[in-house]
């Protein structure tokens, strides 16, 4: 992916545009979007653009030129005049569009494709425009760093929304008649049955977004669901070439004091470590970061790390790191519980179970941890201290929970303020004021005092209050700290910690 850098100031007179730009970007395209080169150097194209120029257009040009781009904003009228002058006497070049290869998704101007798709649907059966429209939506979603694309048919239109940093944003509204063709195209990509429109379906696909060395492989998980206005589709984008699943704890935002305590528990050879938090709170990333760290530790020699997951989100193994990952398969009888039992016959040291949600899995996980295995898993509770009560609710004996539980890490992700615009909202953050996310962590360490409390049947609130008295930082306190550091807002912390929208 090309890098886009936005320069803060407006500009004086434009410098001469690069030949590459004039060759590869058609005049009409430049004129429509008010964008012109000011020359290129060392793989970076300097662009003069209007504040109205969509970022995806800049992306397209960067991909097209195979260059990073840096933008300076100028006056619309002056840019238009400069474009006319620059293209004077040149022949029309080939148009910018989606790369020809089926598996390669390039950038394209969505508004044009949309108009084209809409028009062609009325006149022909041609599927080309819809294919390109879906490709362009994928490209746009990726350039906005979206994790999911929602295609949601309504009575009179189709909403296309992107989930960015955990929050759904309405991106586009398509005419209602495009619902069927767009969802059908998505189903074709996922090798799903396009004739069957009355049952929910799941599919997968891998596409390369961007061309050449800028291409990135993206795994798509596609799900459709019939609704009263037609089939709804959600595409999850898993960027397998991205770095997100290979983060360091520091870049997850874990404070050093919390990290030291957490790693102390994670480097023991037995015990259960649980991560809690709602879907999308970053638990998997933290688990994966932990597993890779444990598997690559030289000072402990070779460690057999095995997982049973639903689904496997990323392949964790690399030439230096060996981790065996298995996936739940309900149809074939592979559940968390049965998978865990099989793993125990494979001489593991560290085991990750995707989730503990039934009595049997809880029982086997406890047994495994008491017989010299480190067990990592997730649990659905709001805060760390409630994990004890949850395990007991699942049927685990309190004395076994107290003997096996080592630590519980509650986690949330809060959006961080966009530093360039200080949260006021700009083109760089699509007007939201936020860019990127950072973790909030509450680490509950099970010590002697907690063991006694569990043994004597203390309630979650007593255990929680006592842990806080002894220094446990709550999610809320950590959120307050980030607000004070002006890294996020109180509204955002409340939304994430309390589920307030
Ligand atoms: Zn901004």
Boltz pocket constraint, residues with backbone or C-beta under 6 A from the ligand:
constraints:
  - pocket:
      binder: B
      contacts: [[A, 418], [A, 420], [A, 421], [A, 422], [A, 423], [A, 424], [A, 425], [A, 426], [A, 427], [A, 428], [A, 429], [A, 430], [A, 431], [A, 433], [A, 434]]
      max_distance: 6.0
